[in-house]
Amino acid sequence: MERYEQTSLWQKTLFPHSTSDAESVNRDRLCAAYKSFRERARILGGEIAIDLPEFTVHDVTHLDALWEFADIVVGPDLLLTPAEAFVLGGAFLIHDLGMGLAAYPDGIPTLKKSPLWADTIASLLRRKNGSSPSLADIEAAPVDLCNEAMRQVLRELHAKQAERLALVSWTDRTGKSSQYHLIDDPDLRKTYGTIIGKIAHSHWWPVQQLEDRLPKPIGAPGGFDKTWTVDAVKLACILRAADASHIDERRAPGFLAALRKPQGVSADHWAFQEKLYQPRLEVDRLAYSSKEGFSIKEVAAWWTCYDTLAMIDKELRSVDALLADTGRVRLAARGVAQTEDPVRLATRITTDDWIPIDASIRVGNVAKLVSNLGGEKLYGHNALVPLRELIQNACDAVRARRLMENQGADWGQVFVRTGEDADGRWIEVEDSGIGMSKRVLTGPFLDFGCSLWGTHLMHQELPGLEAKGFASTGQFGIGFFSVFMWGNKVHIASRRAEAARDDTLVLEFRDGLGARPILRSANTTERLMDGGTRVRVWLRDRTIYDKLMTDEYSERKWTLESRCAWLCPALDVNLYVCSPDRSLVVGARDWISMPGKDFLNRLTGPLKRGKSSKEYSLALTHAAAALRLVKDDRGEPIGRCCVTAHSPTLFASSYFHSIEGVVTVGGFRANELTGIAGILTGTSSTAARNIAVPDIHKEVLSSWATEQADLAVKKMRDYVWLADIASTIRSLGGSTQKLPCAEGVFGWMSPSDIAVRYAKFDEVLLVQDASVSLARRHLTDLVLMPNVLAINVGLRPVLYSRDNVTDWPELNNAIEIPKDWQFALQTLEGSVIEALTEAWGCSLLSVLAASSSNKDGGSTRREVWTSNGKAYMETVAVIRNPNTHKKTKRPTRRSF
């Protein structure tokens, strides 16, 4: 007799009774059918270890043990009919069989047909490569990644597959003759196969869904005792309680662990289960104990055990609440003893020479944390942040729906509105996106630091979306909470795209994060006409809106339209502003082809007060003509920009209202660009998204910068302006051969000119142009020495935010050069040195080795110019021809 046959549940239900048993035939039929069912499940369960070797045991020993654990948790008061015992036993047998590939008659091709397969492959590829894969990438995924995807998909789908297993058939290897079912008896398979599958599937559902998703109690089939009914909810509660509770040594035998060598969290599960005895029922609690103590090296395993027991305790409590609330007989086990305190649990699950004090990080005041990290502590005093985050979330939702419904690249819209009612001024953002279900609205949407995108819940709610290349702008799950920087009253209405109007849900925050939000069905006036989400925030006071319409650094007259366009200039979603008339302020991907002047005006915003529109118009004309589209190696636009001078001397009066250049992330401006007007798309790794690095490769950047140099030479004749342009182009890796970069006795010269005119000198002295400019203010008739070049030795940071200068790795030198020269070679000084190197026919390193940088300790001073016959000295860099110069010992370098 097998151990499961010795349990009280089996003995009272399916074990043969006395010869006077009127139902002995039906009882024997169920008993025989179960044993045949068990034998085939035993074979199928044995295959799980092949595909998921790191998992603890899911073979027939676990399936049989569930009868024993059911005996413990059920107790003497809860009775089962023989039909219920057969159905429960069947659910025991198949609930985890979906974890093996053998549970799918067609094998791996069945998994690959599931949207979850493509989503999982896409997720793994994105994690590996850092970018969204194409369909071709997904189809050509490497074997190791496909194996990992198989394991993940099997685990994710196993409960769903369990629902089918009692009805699935397998054919023999010829595919022409015998068919095999887990339940041999066709009548019993037809009668109970479906309900067995649903109960097996239910162990993966939240407890609160059992009553709604499982059928009401069903009657007995013809020929059976009419009292042999089946209560699916009761059986589902027993299954999940018994399954959760089975964590003793039978699930993690030590010798098997030695063979499989599980790693990481799996190793911790094996380690603690190997040490456990079977639990005992003490009053109404399961009491677990260990065979031996956990050493200091097994701390992680002990805490994994603690967390598992806490999970079992929660499961038993939830089951007990459901049974009590529905008027059913309650289980005998209603919790796990001593899980409320790790120290008390250690008296049963013992430790060796260490005390399990729970010192894990906790958040005592969640509302305060969210308020701080989701508001000004993260974003600073920037009233624009909530507007950006709301529009960004809306655009993500539109992109998701666009892909799910196979809509065009310009489909979908976002609306920004403002108004006033009895509760004050409000701002509202509405989208025609995917919308949120109850699970999302009350789950990741409210979970600070948790985003829906890229999670298993996304794969369930939006199957196939990740495989289609969806990549959200939002990454950290904190952006929505910035709205509380504006005010405490927030109203969210959302409707899934495929749902009906009256399925619109409303989530309300009436008093900020200090009170619980309210979830309810939308009333008639709140229902959304189409799928999507609408978020309305009432401003705490009127000054907040004024801050949105003003510029912290200069006085400008903004409108809501110009502010939104400036904030998100490169969206791929149509953005409308209604205040009150509706106007399209940013068209989907219009930044790529819209007129250059309109494009640059969008980035710059309204003119600063007191600045000449004539000057700006002239600068705008030059910049617009120089704009060029930049594409990546796939032909996708990653920028539209031109090089500009920072403070042009082209105009008679000083002009500091420069035309802006920005790096955008997901279409939204992140940080600014110096010396570049227009847009480069980028990637940000910070939660605030105020610092981003352009997505352009070095070779593409260099080619574009060189083209900009050619355009500048053709269109401009102002040498100071061109030298400023040259400085930027040099820092971007472009060629400055045709641009003036230094001033000498012969006037302004390009590197090509310098190579010709200065090749005859053994030494060329480089002096800062600022020193020359200052001297000219006080001296007349200033003449530079023949071998002297005045040059701008500064390097303007191309990337910057108002708080940070950002490193752009693409601009870093790739060659090994002496420390004293690393900075200089990125400036126009580098252009001159390279020109001389070519003219002298030497290597760059040999020239640098012979030369003296002005960064040397004890900087070199030489005579550099004359005025009215008098010579003047300045600090210089001395560039020497190594072919003719015998290098003397240089002074000790100064660290910097």
Secondary structure, 3 states (H helix, E strand, C coil): CCHHHHCHHHHHHCCCCCCCCCCHHHHHHHHHHHHHHHHHHHHHHHCHHHHCCCCCCCCHHHHHHHHHHHHHHHCCCCCCCHHHHHHHHHHHHHCCHHHCHHHCCCCHHHHHHCHHHHHHHHHHHHHHHCCCCCHHHHHCCCHHHHHHHHHHHHHHHHHHHHHHHCCCEEECCCCCCCEEECCCCHHHHHHHHHHHHHHHHHCCCCHHHHHHHCCCCECCCCCCCCCCCECHHHHHHHHHHHHHHCCCHHHCCHHHHHHHCCCHHHHHHHHHHHCECCCEEECCEEECCECCCECHHHHHHHHHHHHHHHHHHHHHHHHHHHHHHCCCCCCCCCCECCCCCHHHHCCCCCECCCCCCCCCCCCCCHHHHHHHHCCHHHHCCCCCHHHHHHHHHHHHHHHHHHHHCCCCCCCCEEEEEEEEECCEEEEEEEECCCCCCHHHHCCCCCCCCCCCCCCHHHHHHCCCCHHHCCCCCCCCCCHHHHHHHCCCEEEEEEECCCCCHHHCEEEEECCHHHCCCEEEECCCCCCCCCCEEEEEEECCCCHHHHHHCCCCCCCCCCCHHHHHHHHCCCCCCEEEEECCCEEEEECCCHHHCCCHHHHHHHHHCCCCCCCCHHHHHHHHHHHHHHCEEEECCCCCEEEEEEECCCCCCCCCCCCCCCCCEEEEECCEEEEEECCEEEEEEEECCCCCCCCCEECCCHHHHHHHHHHHHHHHHHHCCCHHHHHHHHHHHHHCCCCCCCCCCEEECCEEECHHHHHHHCCCCCEEEEEEHHHHHHHHHHCCCEEECCCEEEECCCCCCCEECCCCECCCHHHCCCCCCCHHHHCHHHCHHHHHHHHHHHHHCCCHHHHHHHCECCCCCCCCEEEEEEECCEEEEEECEEEECCCCCCCCCCCCCCCC
